Amino acid sequence: MPLGLDNLDFAVLCALSLAVAAYFYKDKFAELFASDESISVVSSSGSRDIVHVLKENNKNYLVLYGSQTGTAEDYAKKFAKELTAKFSLNVMCADVENYEFDHLNELPSDVIVSFFVSTYGEGDFPDGAVPFEDYLNTLEDGDLSNVKYTLFGLGNSTYEFFNGAAKKAHKKLSNAGANLVGIYGEADDGAGTTDEDYLSWKDALLEELKTVLSLDEHEQRFEPSFTYKVLDSGVTDTVSLGEPTAQYMPTAKLSYNNEGKQLGPFDGTNPYVAPIVKSHELFTSKDRNCIHAEFDLSGSNMKYSTGDHLAVWPSNSDEKVKQFLSCFNLDPETVFDLKPLDSTVKCPFPLPTTIGAAVRHYLEITGPVSRQIFSSLVQFAPNDDIKESLAKIAQDKDLFAKDITSRYFNLADALLYLSNGSKWDSVPWNFIVESVPHLQPRYYSISSSSLSEKQTVHITAIVENNANPSSEKAEPVTGVTTNLLRNIQLAQNKKAVAASNLPVHYDLDGPRGLFKNYKLPVHVRRSAFRLPSNPATPVIMVGPGTGVAPFRGFVRDRVKFVEQQPNVTLGKHLLFYGSRNQDDFLYASEWPDYSKKLGGAFEMIVAHSRLPDQPKVYVQDRLIEREKEVYELIAEKGAFIYVCGDAKGMAQGVHAALVKILSNGKGITTDEAAEIIKMFKANGKYQEDVW
């Protein structure tokens, strides 16, 4: 035995060591065990091997997705449902995060796997799909020669590395010998064509699959993934009323450490219900609003870093809930339960629950409408005339764009328009649950500093409440979370909500009063948007509108840093900020104070685009005006560049301005300058947080 100990001594020593470790790392252990509830059972045998699970459940088609915000997941599930409805295939649809793929080449030869992969950041895989990317990187020639696959990527062409994750997956799969069925498809959110890109790819692929798999197509019919049961017991403590997760149910118990802090991990499956301790209006404009909100994380063990994002879990407004329930003639008090028909299917939200709670807290009822759901709804049309109209518009993308998309209709809007107000009470509730996407968190760039506000997170949100461009009589186009934040801001500051001409209103108390006193579920999403580690490195920040949010955090970070280390010399920090005019100049009173505290190390350059009798000036124009200084900072002093805000217009304009500045300064072509910018993005010297 080591150190001359006998067996008993050694056993006692090990036990004491474990006890000491348990004491010092008790919070970590508590986090680990507290998270067990959020781990989905993916197999009746507990296996995580994708091929084993597929065979165990007698599946003959595999659909896999890697999704950051839920879009790829939504399209994967639509595709899986259509395969089942049209061809009676036994489809397994799953998140790549939940499985292992070492035996993927052992798939039965008649099974095809369809991948849906979204791109996050600079051509990166979604957070949950990183282990799958690691698996792809281990593959060698011939490793997947038995695999037949299809692939659809979801991305945004305004980003430098458009659909980067899907392209990487396509290359790795192909190099490993996997055989592509049909064509590699791409969606472009930057052009606003994601849905039509998907439908074009899908329609062509289904024709290919009919040949490859010898499929017989029949009239589309709904094949449920769950058994649906109405419960007569009424609302009890075991019935969810809209709690974000089962941990917040009355029958559950949240986990706390010995300091009384609620334990995580807090992520996209498990939020922390955080108090909004302060909120106020930032605009002085009469027709637009922007809310500053401060979330207190001190009751949890959640941390954030400057530059991260805060995910806010919203609920739907009273008006939209009422409209949706009326459209489908649903009773909000109905208590129901869902049971998966096999172990590969996960329940979409806490169950049992009520129809009203599901519509308010769990379903994305206000999002844009897809043509595909119209095809699925034909079988439930109220009468033959509506059925004919629905089928026609579902097959004609131009007619759909004219009659539905251009009017900014949500699902209830569209169906009531097509039926001239007649209710769609023949649509089964379980079809609605499986066809309407799950309500997703909304992400906001954090505008505070983790150095100066360690346990408080600030966000800055423009309230989406715009006139519907299709008609003066049409309902305004409203954002879900931003209008919720405005409702809270008005109530918190004792301003009459009724007198504020709000387009929508919310239940601010939440399920069983969980959100009383201005609370909302949140979690932090990590970001690569970080200041350089060397404070002497110059920084160029470009952020018009709410794009200035993370830069407020950056500047506050530097102010605190200088307070803590006054002898450290900062590099030049230039902030190019744009607003329409003084009415929407965000945090106008704060910037002079930051300049005073940071001295010559910080300078803010402002561009106003809508001043009376003045030409429009944008941030990219200000960059060109400061061309010599910007070039010197980038080319001679190694400045880091950060851009935040609109991806389609502003970010491209800034990119073009910087290409011009480098081209002029170095005496090279714009193509050569663009390659330098591309290299900066690849090595992290040029970072974007754009949408």
PAKOLTI-232044 format. One line per 10 residues: number of its first residue (from 1); for each residue y, z, x of C-alpha. Coordinates in nm, 3 decimals. Layout:
% residues N
NUM	Y:Z:X ~ ...;
% end
This chain:
% residues 691
1	0.000:0.000:0.000 ~ 0.359:-0.056:0.118 ~ 0.537:0.229:0.296 ~ 0.215:0.433:0.294 ~ 0.232:0.503:-0.083 ~ -0.083:0.553:-0.286 ~ -0.137:0.371:-0.618 ~ 0.010:0.650:-0.831 ~ 0.321:0.683:-0.614 ~ 0.374:0.308:-0.621;
11	0.336:0.293:-0.999 ~ 0.586:0.577:-1.047 ~ 0.833:0.409:-0.807 ~ 0.806:0.079:-1.002 ~ 0.861:0.259:-1.331 ~ 1.171:0.434:-1.196 ~ 1.306:0.103:-1.063 ~ 1.260:-0.061:-1.400 ~ 1.430:0.232:-1.572 ~ 1.731:0.209:-1.337;
21	1.753:-0.167:-1.391 ~ 1.730:-0.120:-1.767 ~ 2.015:0.131:-1.756 ~ 2.253:-0.082:-1.547 ~ 2.167:-0.409:-1.724 ~ 2.119:-0.272:-2.074 ~ 2.392:-0.497:-2.217 ~ 2.223:-0.805:-2.078 ~ 1.887:-0.700:-2.217 ~ 2.047:-0.626:-2.553;
31	2.202:-0.973:-2.553 ~ 1.866:-1.127:-2.478 ~ 1.684:-0.951:-2.757 ~ 1.974:-0.988:-3.000 ~ 1.958:-1.363:-2.958 ~ 1.593:-1.388:-3.067 ~ 1.698:-1.440:-3.429 ~ 1.879:-1.763:-3.341 ~ 1.579:-1.925:-3.171 ~ 1.417:-2.163:-3.417;
41	1.041:-2.179:-3.450 ~ 0.957:-2.535:-3.356 ~ 0.581:-2.524:-3.392 ~ 0.328:-2.324:-3.586 ~ 0.151:-2.259:-3.256 ~ 0.475:-2.174:-3.076 ~ 0.447:-2.476:-2.846 ~ 0.762:-2.641:-2.707 ~ 0.576:-2.950:-2.589 ~ 0.717:-3.240:-2.793;
51	0.396:-3.441:-2.802 ~ 0.183:-3.140:-2.897 ~ 0.418:-3.050:-3.183 ~ 0.429:-3.408:-3.307 ~ 0.049:-3.434:-3.319 ~ 0.010:-3.084:-3.461 ~ 0.226:-3.182:-3.759 ~ 0.070:-3.529:-3.807 ~ 0.398:-3.710:-3.742 ~ 0.396:-4.082:-3.668;
61	0.761:-4.138:-3.573 ~ 0.991:-3.933:-3.351 ~ 1.372:-3.908:-3.378 ~ 1.550:-3.702:-3.111 ~ 1.920:-3.620:-3.075 ~ 2.156:-3.467:-2.822 ~ 2.473:-3.364:-3.002 ~ 2.788:-3.174:-2.901 ~ 2.978:-3.145:-3.229 ~ 2.711:-3.248:-3.479;
71	2.783:-3.622:-3.513 ~ 2.475:-3.746:-3.327 ~ 2.267:-3.492:-3.520 ~ 2.405:-3.623:-3.849 ~ 2.322:-3.986:-3.768 ~ 1.977:-3.896:-3.636 ~ 1.897:-3.716:-3.960 ~ 2.030:-4.006:-4.170 ~ 1.808:-4.243:-3.976 ~ 1.503:-4.018:-4.012;
81	1.558:-3.981:-4.387 ~ 1.585:-4.357:-4.433 ~ 1.264:-4.421:-4.238 ~ 1.090:-4.175:-4.467 ~ 1.248:-4.308:-4.787 ~ 1.193:-4.681:-4.719 ~ 0.866:-4.687:-4.528 ~ 0.698:-4.353:-4.606 ~ 0.677:-4.278:-4.235 ~ 0.605:-3.918:-4.142;
91	0.911:-3.860:-3.925 ~ 0.983:-3.569:-3.693 ~ 1.357:-3.525:-3.626 ~ 1.455:-3.271:-3.359 ~ 1.718:-3.156:-3.112 ~ 1.619:-3.228:-2.750 ~ 1.743:-2.877:-2.668 ~ 1.440:-2.723:-2.840 ~ 1.161:-2.911:-2.662 ~ 0.998:-2.996:-2.330;
101	0.911:-3.353:-2.238 ~ 0.668:-3.336:-1.946 ~ 0.397:-3.507:-2.153 ~ 0.620:-3.763:-2.326 ~ 0.412:-4.050:-2.182 ~ 0.116:-3.919:-2.382 ~ 0.273:-4.019:-2.714 ~ 0.029:-4.217:-2.930 ~ 0.076:-4.589:-2.864 ~ 0.185:-4.654:-3.224;
111	0.462:-4.390:-3.219 ~ 0.818:-4.496:-3.141 ~ 1.085:-4.247:-3.033 ~ 1.447:-4.306:-3.137 ~ 1.717:-4.132:-2.931 ~ 2.068:-4.052:-3.057 ~ 2.288:-3.934:-2.769 ~ 2.655:-3.840:-2.782 ~ 2.882:-3.830:-2.478 ~ 3.090:-3.524:-2.394;
121	3.372:-3.501:-2.140 ~ 3.367:-3.751:-1.854 ~ 3.043:-3.930:-1.940 ~ 2.844:-3.606:-1.960 ~ 2.547:-3.513:-2.176 ~ 2.609:-3.257:-2.453 ~ 2.568:-2.897:-2.338 ~ 2.236:-2.851:-2.516 ~ 2.100:-3.179:-2.376 ~ 2.154:-3.095:-2.008;
131	1.787:-2.984:-1.961 ~ 1.682:-3.320:-2.110 ~ 1.910:-3.495:-1.861 ~ 1.745:-3.294:-1.583 ~ 1.407:-3.415:-1.708 ~ 1.527:-3.777:-1.706 ~ 1.646:-3.734:-1.347 ~ 1.292:-3.640:-1.236 ~ 1.138:-3.960:-1.370 ~ 0.999:-4.224:-1.140;
141	0.890:-4.584:-1.191 ~ 0.604:-4.603:-1.440 ~ 0.625:-4.243:-1.563 ~ 0.701:-4.357:-1.920 ~ 0.517:-4.690:-1.932 ~ 0.344:-4.585:-2.255 ~ 0.670:-4.500:-2.436 ~ 0.845:-4.732:-2.681 ~ 1.199:-4.623:-2.764 ~ 1.521:-4.711:-2.943;
151	1.859:-4.574:-2.839 ~ 2.194:-4.529:-3.011 ~ 2.490:-4.385:-2.820 ~ 2.795:-4.221:-2.973 ~ 3.116:-4.228:-2.773 ~ 3.484:-4.315:-2.756 ~ 3.613:-4.624:-2.575 ~ 3.941:-4.455:-2.492 ~ 3.751:-4.247:-2.235 ~ 3.690:-4.386:-1.887;
161	3.313:-4.336:-1.909 ~ 3.253:-4.476:-2.257 ~ 2.911:-4.372:-2.389 ~ 2.829:-4.248:-2.041 ~ 2.547:-4.016:-2.147 ~ 2.365:-4.280:-2.353 ~ 2.403:-4.535:-2.074 ~ 2.253:-4.290:-1.825 ~ 1.965:-4.218:-2.063 ~ 1.906:-4.591:-2.117;
171	1.896:-4.657:-1.743 ~ 1.663:-4.364:-1.668 ~ 1.423:-4.449:-1.951 ~ 1.415:-4.816:-1.855 ~ 1.364:-4.744:-1.485 ~ 1.074:-4.515:-1.577 ~ 0.902:-4.806:-1.750 ~ 0.977:-4.717:-2.113 ~ 1.001:-5.019:-2.342 ~ 1.316:-5.069:-2.552;
181	1.257:-5.179:-2.910 ~ 1.546:-5.375:-3.060 ~ 1.884:-5.349:-2.888 ~ 2.064:-5.056:-2.728 ~ 2.336:-4.958:-2.977 ~ 2.677:-4.801:-2.923 ~ 2.929:-4.644:-3.159 ~ 3.299:-4.638:-3.079 ~ 3.493:-4.353:-3.233 ~ 3.801:-4.471:-3.045;
191	3.810:-4.784:-3.260 ~ 3.720:-4.588:-3.573 ~ 3.404:-4.795:-3.620 ~ 3.128:-4.538:-3.565 ~ 2.973:-4.576:-3.910 ~ 2.980:-4.955:-3.916 ~ 2.852:-4.971:-3.557 ~ 2.560:-4.754:-3.661 ~ 2.483:-4.951:-3.977 ~ 2.483:-5.285:-3.793;
201	2.249:-5.147:-3.526 ~ 2.028:-4.973:-3.781 ~ 1.988:-5.271:-4.013 ~ 1.882:-5.498:-3.727 ~ 1.649:-5.232:-3.589 ~ 1.473:-5.171:-3.921 ~ 1.386:-5.541:-3.937 ~ 1.244:-5.516:-3.586 ~ 1.046:-5.202:-3.671 ~ 0.890:-5.368:-3.974;
211	0.739:-5.625:-3.740 ~ 0.646:-5.394:-3.451 ~ 0.486:-5.127:-3.674 ~ 0.369:-5.358:-3.954 ~ 0.566:-5.161:-4.211 ~ 0.587:-5.237:-4.581 ~ 0.929:-5.166:-4.727 ~ 0.956:-5.025:-5.078 ~ 1.246:-4.922:-5.299 ~ 1.423:-4.633:-5.135;
221	1.327:-4.297:-5.284 ~ 1.421:-3.948:-5.182 ~ 1.150:-3.762:-4.993 ~ 1.253:-3.394:-4.956 ~ 1.201:-3.201:-4.634 ~ 1.208:-2.870:-4.821 ~ 1.061:-2.724:-5.134 ~ 1.351:-2.622:-5.357 ~ 1.325:-2.317:-5.581 ~ 1.572:-2.157:-5.818;
231	1.553:-1.776:-5.805 ~ 1.596:-1.566:-6.119 ~ 1.658:-1.240:-5.933 ~ 2.035:-1.295:-5.918 ~ 2.253:-1.195:-5.624 ~ 2.104:-0.917:-5.416 ~ 2.170:-0.796:-5.062 ~ 1.914:-1.050:-4.939 ~ 2.110:-1.344:-5.085 ~ 2.368:-1.506:-4.857;
241	2.712:-1.553:-5.007 ~ 2.836:-1.767:-4.720 ~ 2.785:-1.543:-4.417 ~ 2.799:-1.761:-4.103 ~ 2.458:-1.637:-3.984 ~ 2.185:-1.405:-4.110 ~ 2.310:-1.136:-3.868 ~ 2.610:-1.077:-4.094 ~ 2.397:-1.016:-4.405 ~ 2.396:-0.666:-4.558;
251	2.025:-0.630:-4.479 ~ 2.074:-0.717:-4.110 ~ 2.213:-0.510:-3.828 ~ 2.455:-0.636:-3.565 ~ 2.391:-0.535:-3.204 ~ 2.645:-0.325:-3.014 ~ 2.659:-0.185:-2.661 ~ 2.743:0.175:-2.580 ~ 3.114:0.086:-2.574 ~ 3.095:-0.029:-2.935;
261	3.133:-0.397:-2.851 ~ 2.936:-0.647:-3.058 ~ 2.681:-0.827:-2.846 ~ 2.632:-1.204:-2.826 ~ 2.561:-1.451:-2.701 ~ 2.825:-1.615:-2.919 ~ 2.785:-1.991:-2.946 ~ 2.744:-2.279:-3.190 ~ 2.462:-2.096:-3.368 ~ 2.613:-1.747:-3.371;
271	2.990:-1.680:-3.400 ~ 3.190:-1.361:-3.367 ~ 3.404:-1.271:-3.669 ~ 3.735:-1.214:-3.493 ~ 4.057:-1.068:-3.634 ~ 4.368:-1.285:-3.623 ~ 4.612:-1.021:-3.501 ~ 4.920:-1.240:-3.504 ~ 5.023:-1.580:-3.638 ~ 5.349:-1.762:-3.685;
281	5.499:-2.102:-3.761 ~ 5.611:-2.301:-3.456 ~ 5.799:-2.588:-3.620 ~ 6.142:-2.573:-3.779 ~ 6.074:-2.903:-3.955 ~ 6.074:-2.906:-4.337 ~ 5.784:-3.149:-4.374 ~ 5.545:-3.056:-4.094 ~ 5.379:-2.735:-3.980 ~ 5.221:-2.605:-3.663;
291	5.050:-2.265:-3.648 ~ 5.021:-2.034:-3.348 ~ 4.731:-1.794:-3.404 ~ 4.602:-1.511:-3.183 ~ 4.238:-1.401:-3.211 ~ 4.135:-1.058:-3.084 ~ 3.801:-1.061:-2.898 ~ 3.814:-0.696:-2.788 ~ 3.548:-0.593:-3.040 ~ 3.294:-0.819:-2.872;
301	3.157:-0.883:-2.524 ~ 3.284:-1.243:-2.544 ~ 3.488:-1.378:-2.253 ~ 3.685:-1.695:-2.197 ~ 3.851:-1.877:-1.908 ~ 4.188:-2.051:-1.910 ~ 4.130:-2.411:-2.019 ~ 3.834:-2.339:-2.248 ~ 3.816:-2.429:-2.620 ~ 3.796:-2.199:-2.917;
311	3.567:-2.310:-3.198 ~ 3.684:-2.195:-3.540 ~ 3.426:-2.192:-3.822 ~ 3.608:-2.294:-4.141 ~ 3.531:-2.289:-4.512 ~ 3.628:-2.537:-4.782 ~ 3.931:-2.494:-5.007 ~ 3.922:-2.378:-5.369 ~ 4.038:-2.718:-5.493 ~ 3.776:-2.920:-5.301;
321	3.496:-2.680:-5.397 ~ 3.591:-2.704:-5.764 ~ 3.602:-3.084:-5.750 ~ 3.262:-3.111:-5.577 ~ 3.091:-2.873:-5.819 ~ 3.240:-3.060:-6.114 ~ 3.139:-3.402:-5.981 ~ 2.771:-3.307:-5.965 ~ 2.788:-3.066:-6.262 ~ 2.663:-2.779:-6.047;
331	2.652:-2.411:-6.140 ~ 2.796:-2.213:-5.847 ~ 2.612:-1.897:-5.956 ~ 2.266:-2.053:-5.918 ~ 2.063:-1.871:-5.653 ~ 1.818:-2.092:-5.467 ~ 1.582:-2.097:-5.172 ~ 1.449:-2.372:-4.947 ~ 1.119:-2.368:-4.760 ~ 1.053:-2.628:-4.488;
341	0.753:-2.850:-4.556 ~ 0.650:-2.831:-4.190 ~ 0.737:-2.624:-3.886 ~ 0.947:-2.896:-3.719 ~ 1.217:-2.862:-3.986 ~ 1.475:-2.585:-3.956 ~ 1.663:-2.437:-4.252 ~ 2.024:-2.563:-4.250 ~ 2.192:-2.228:-4.326 ~ 2.110:-1.867:-4.423;
351	1.877:-1.853:-4.724 ~ 1.842:-1.769:-5.006 ~ 2.200:-1.839:-5.112 ~ 2.402:-1.962:-5.407 ~ 2.512:-2.319:-5.476 ~ 2.874:-2.203:-5.475 ~ 2.837:-2.038:-5.134 ~ 2.668:-2.346:-4.988 ~ 2.943:-2.578:-5.113 ~ 3.224:-2.351:-4.989;
361	3.084:-2.238:-4.654 ~ 2.800:-2.465:-4.542 ~ 2.855:-2.829:-4.651 ~ 3.104:-3.082:-4.510 ~ 3.231:-3.191:-4.852 ~ 3.570:-3.332:-4.744 ~ 3.465:-3.563:-4.461 ~ 3.479:-3.944:-4.470 ~ 3.208:-4.122:-4.669 ~ 2.933:-4.332:-4.516;
371	2.806:-4.653:-4.676 ~ 2.456:-4.529:-4.610 ~ 2.482:-4.238:-4.852 ~ 2.584:-4.486:-5.121 ~ 2.256:-4.673:-5.064 ~ 2.068:-4.344:-5.100 ~ 2.257:-4.250:-5.417 ~ 2.175:-4.574:-5.603 ~ 1.851:-4.418:-5.731 ~ 2.054:-4.138:-5.899;
381	2.339:-4.341:-6.053 ~ 2.441:-4.217:-6.403 ~ 2.379:-4.557:-6.565 ~ 2.283:-4.916:-6.483 ~ 2.642:-5.042:-6.458 ~ 2.735:-4.776:-6.204 ~ 2.406:-4.839:-6.023 ~ 2.498:-5.206:-5.987 ~ 2.849:-5.125:-5.863 ~ 2.719:-4.869:-5.617;
391	2.457:-5.106:-5.476 ~ 2.717:-5.381:-5.437 ~ 2.970:-5.169:-5.250 ~ 2.696:-5.016:-5.033 ~ 2.603:-5.365:-4.906 ~ 2.955:-5.502:-4.857 ~ 3.139:-5.340:-4.567 ~ 3.468:-5.516:-4.643 ~ 3.462:-5.406:-5.006 ~ 3.367:-5.053:-4.896;
401	3.658:-5.045:-4.649 ~ 3.900:-5.166:-4.917 ~ 3.788:-4.945:-5.207 ~ 3.669:-4.628:-5.029 ~ 3.771:-4.591:-4.664 ~ 4.132:-4.709:-4.703 ~ 4.182:-4.455:-4.983 ~ 4.064:-4.168:-4.761 ~ 3.809:-4.065:-5.025 ~ 3.567:-3.780:-4.972;
411	3.226:-3.803:-5.142 ~ 3.334:-3.652:-5.476 ~ 3.651:-3.867:-5.480 ~ 3.448:-4.183:-5.422 ~ 3.177:-4.113:-5.678 ~ 3.419:-4.009:-5.953 ~ 3.624:-4.323:-5.880 ~ 3.314:-4.544:-5.913 ~ 3.195:-4.372:-6.233 ~ 3.544:-4.356:-6.385;
421	3.518:-3.977:-6.403 ~ 3.160:-3.953:-6.532 ~ 2.959:-3.673:-6.377 ~ 2.672:-3.738:-6.134 ~ 2.449:-3.467:-6.278 ~ 2.127:-3.661:-6.213 ~ 2.162:-3.614:-5.835 ~ 1.916:-3.340:-5.729 ~ 2.073:-3.042:-5.554 ~ 1.816:-3.057:-5.272;
431	1.917:-3.422:-5.211 ~ 2.278:-3.306:-5.173 ~ 2.179:-3.030:-4.932 ~ 1.981:-3.274:-4.715 ~ 2.228:-3.563:-4.731 ~ 2.572:-3.400:-4.697 ~ 2.638:-3.295:-4.334 ~ 2.660:-2.928:-4.240 ~ 3.016:-2.794:-4.207 ~ 3.096:-2.793:-3.834;
441	3.329:-2.572:-3.627 ~ 3.661:-2.724:-3.525 ~ 3.758:-2.701:-3.158 ~ 4.104:-2.613:-3.025 ~ 4.233:-2.607:-2.668 ~ 4.309:-2.245:-2.584 ~ 4.681:-2.193:-2.520 ~ 4.659:-1.848:-2.361 ~ 4.564:-1.731:-2.012 ~ 4.254:-1.525:-1.944;
451	4.452:-1.359:-1.662 ~ 4.735:-1.237:-1.884 ~ 4.555:-1.220:-2.221 ~ 4.208:-1.102:-2.129 ~ 4.090:-1.018:-2.478 ~ 4.317:-1.231:-2.693 ~ 4.277:-1.604:-2.748 ~ 4.575:-1.815:-2.860 ~ 4.540:-2.153:-3.032 ~ 4.803:-2.404:-3.140;
461	4.719:-2.616:-3.446 ~ 4.914:-2.894:-3.619 ~ 4.855:-2.861:-3.994 ~ 4.703:-3.180:-4.130 ~ 4.874:-3.238:-4.463 ~ 4.974:-3.601:-4.482 ~ 5.063:-3.827:-4.770 ~ 4.776:-4.059:-4.857 ~ 4.888:-4.402:-4.732 ~ 4.684:-4.579:-4.999;
471	4.898:-4.456:-5.288 ~ 5.187:-4.227:-5.364 ~ 4.982:-4.081:-5.651 ~ 4.674:-4.012:-5.437 ~ 4.589:-3.664:-5.316 ~ 4.732:-3.583:-4.969 ~ 4.496:-3.603:-4.673 ~ 4.438:-3.243:-4.563 ~ 4.257:-3.088:-4.269 ~ 4.008:-2.813:-4.346;
481	4.075:-2.559:-4.071 ~ 4.444:-2.621:-4.012 ~ 4.530:-2.562:-4.378 ~ 4.313:-2.250:-4.375 ~ 4.511:-2.124:-4.075 ~ 4.838:-2.195:-4.258 ~ 4.716:-2.002:-4.564 ~ 4.639:-1.708:-4.334 ~ 4.972:-1.735:-4.152 ~ 5.168:-1.722:-4.477;
491	4.967:-1.432:-4.618 ~ 4.977:-1.238:-4.291 ~ 5.352:-1.271:-4.269 ~ 5.398:-1.164:-4.633 ~ 5.518:-1.503:-4.750 ~ 5.427:-1.612:-5.101 ~ 5.147:-1.865:-5.079 ~ 5.218:-1.989:-5.433 ~ 5.581:-2.064:-5.348 ~ 5.496:-2.261:-5.033;
501	5.383:-2.580:-5.207 ~ 5.045:-2.567:-5.037 ~ 4.817:-2.859:-5.121 ~ 4.504:-2.644:-5.094 ~ 4.415:-2.274:-5.115 ~ 4.133:-2.064:-4.975 ~ 3.930:-1.751:-5.037 ~ 4.067:-1.547:-4.747 ~ 3.836:-1.250:-4.810 ~ 3.521:-1.449:-4.741;
511	3.164:-1.357:-4.835 ~ 3.140:-0.988:-4.933 ~ 3.485:-0.934:-4.781 ~ 3.365:-1.030:-4.432 ~ 3.691:-1.210:-4.351 ~ 3.928:-0.953:-4.505 ~ 4.237:-0.861:-4.307 ~ 4.260:-1.213:-4.164 ~ 3.935:-1.272:-3.979 ~ 3.746:-1.592:-3.902;
521	3.418:-1.672:-3.723 ~ 3.475:-1.812:-3.374 ~ 3.300:-1.886:-3.048 ~ 3.418:-2.008:-2.707 ~ 3.312:-2.345:-2.569 ~ 3.325:-2.370:-2.192 ~ 3.531:-2.650:-2.042 ~ 3.569:-2.815:-1.704 ~ 3.946:-2.823:-1.764 ~ 4.043:-2.589:-1.481;
531	4.335:-2.537:-1.246 ~ 4.254:-2.610:-0.879 ~ 4.117:-2.306:-0.700 ~ 4.379:-2.339:-0.425 ~ 4.717:-2.233:-0.577 ~ 4.900:-2.439:-0.314 ~ 4.757:-2.762:-0.462 ~ 5.022:-2.946:-0.668 ~ 4.952:-3.000:-1.038 ~ 5.071:-3.276:-1.271;
541	5.025:-3.194:-1.639 ~ 5.086:-3.437:-1.925 ~ 5.068:-3.301:-2.280 ~ 5.276:-3.420:-2.574 ~ 5.259:-3.235:-2.906 ~ 4.975:-2.983:-2.927 ~ 4.845:-3.142:-2.608 ~ 5.070:-2.888:-2.436 ~ 4.842:-2.604:-2.554 ~ 4.617:-2.572:-2.246;
551	4.917:-2.616:-2.018 ~ 5.087:-2.319:-2.177 ~ 4.770:-2.135:-2.074 ~ 4.785:-2.285:-1.722 ~ 5.150:-2.186:-1.673 ~ 5.093:-1.835:-1.809 ~ 4.800:-1.813:-1.568 ~ 5.024:-1.899:-1.274 ~ 5.291:-1.652:-1.387 ~ 5.036:-1.371:-1.392;
561	4.888:-1.485:-1.061 ~ 5.228:-1.469:-0.891 ~ 5.288:-1.121:-1.038 ~ 4.958:-1.005:-0.888 ~ 5.001:-1.187:-0.554 ~ 5.376:-1.234:-0.495 ~ 5.332:-1.351:-0.134 ~ 5.125:-1.656:-0.230 ~ 5.306:-1.990:-0.231 ~ 5.238:-2.218:-0.527;
571	5.226:-2.594:-0.510 ~ 5.459:-2.794:-0.734 ~ 5.362:-2.777:-1.103 ~ 5.512:-3.060:-1.309 ~ 5.468:-3.057:-1.688 ~ 5.551:-3.375:-1.882 ~ 5.590:-3.273:-2.244 ~ 5.671:-3.489:-2.544 ~ 5.783:-3.410:-2.899 ~ 5.964:-3.595:-3.175;
581	6.279:-3.384:-3.155 ~ 6.391:-3.024:-3.128 ~ 6.235:-2.936:-3.466 ~ 5.883:-2.967:-3.325 ~ 5.949:-2.857:-2.967 ~ 5.657:-2.619:-2.916 ~ 5.721:-2.279:-2.752 ~ 6.078:-2.390:-2.673 ~ 6.198:-2.036:-2.605 ~ 5.917:-1.960:-2.358;
591	5.952:-2.237:-2.098 ~ 6.285:-2.122:-1.947 ~ 6.131:-1.779:-1.884 ~ 5.830:-1.936:-1.710 ~ 6.065:-2.147:-1.495 ~ 6.259:-1.838:-1.395 ~ 5.946:-1.647:-1.296 ~ 5.791:-1.936:-1.105 ~ 6.112:-2.063:-0.951 ~ 6.101:-2.412:-0.806;
601	5.722:-2.424:-0.835 ~ 5.739:-2.516:-1.206 ~ 5.939:-2.787:-1.378 ~ 5.917:-2.919:-1.732 ~ 6.017:-3.279:-1.804 ~ 6.072:-3.348:-2.176 ~ 6.047:-3.674:-2.369 ~ 6.177:-3.700:-2.728 ~ 6.060:-3.996:-2.935 ~ 6.266:-3.958:-3.254;
611	6.616:-3.844:-3.169 ~ 6.888:-3.991:-3.396 ~ 7.050:-4.303:-3.252 ~ 6.845:-4.271:-2.934 ~ 6.569:-4.498:-2.796 ~ 6.215:-4.367:-2.820 ~ 6.102:-4.200:-2.499 ~ 5.740:-4.100:-2.431 ~ 5.572:-3.897:-2.158 ~ 5.452:-4.212:-1.980;
621	5.816:-4.328:-1.960 ~ 5.912:-4.000:-1.793 ~ 5.627:-4.045:-1.543 ~ 5.768:-4.384:-1.443 ~ 6.117:-4.233:-1.414 ~ 5.977:-3.979:-1.164 ~ 5.762:-4.244:-0.992 ~ 5.849:-4.156:-0.633 ~ 5.785:-3.783:-0.672 ~ 5.467:-3.836:-0.874;
631	5.332:-4.076:-0.611 ~ 5.407:-3.835:-0.326 ~ 5.237:-3.548:-0.508 ~ 4.925:-3.756:-0.575 ~ 4.893:-3.966:-0.259 ~ 5.033:-3.734:0.005 ~ 4.979:-3.382:-0.130 ~ 4.653:-3.422:-0.322 ~ 4.785:-3.325:-0.665 ~ 4.543:-3.266:-0.952;
641	4.624:-3.455:-1.273 ~ 4.564:-3.317:-1.623 ~ 4.612:-3.504:-1.950 ~ 4.574:-3.351:-2.296 ~ 4.638:-3.498:-2.640 ~ 4.591:-3.826:-2.823 ~ 4.314:-4.036:-2.666 ~ 4.395:-4.373:-2.817 ~ 4.768:-4.412:-2.752 ~ 4.909:-4.149:-2.521;
651	4.617:-4.111:-2.279 ~ 4.593:-4.487:-2.229 ~ 4.969:-4.511:-2.178 ~ 4.960:-4.233:-1.919 ~ 4.665:-4.397:-1.744 ~ 4.856:-4.727:-1.727 ~ 5.168:-4.551:-1.591 ~ 4.971:-4.378:-1.316 ~ 4.796:-4.703:-1.225 ~ 5.138:-4.867:-1.192;
661	5.272:-4.578:-0.981 ~ 4.975:-4.595:-0.740 ~ 4.987:-4.974:-0.728 ~ 5.357:-4.977:-0.637 ~ 5.331:-4.687:-0.393 ~ 5.032:-4.818:-0.202 ~ 5.116:-5.187:-0.231 ~ 4.779:-5.264:-0.392 ~ 4.671:-5.447:-0.706 ~ 4.651:-5.269:-1.039;
671	4.274:-5.322:-1.039 ~ 4.249:-5.142:-0.705 ~ 4.475:-4.864:-0.833 ~ 4.259:-4.832:-1.147 ~ 3.953:-4.784:-0.925 ~ 4.130:-4.500:-0.746 ~ 4.205:-4.334:-1.081 ~ 3.840:-4.382:-1.181 ~ 3.735:-4.210:-0.857 ~ 3.978:-3.924:-0.930;
681	3.812:-3.877:-1.271 ~ 3.465:-3.878:-1.118 ~ 3.552:-3.609:-0.861 ~ 3.754:-3.390:-1.100 ~ 4.103:-3.459:-0.964 ~ 4.199:-3.634:-1.290 ~ 4.089:-3.438:-1.595 ~ 4.136:-3.523:-1.962 ~ 4.110:-3.308:-2.273 ~ 4.177:-3.574:-2.535;
691	4.078:-3.647:-2.892;
% end
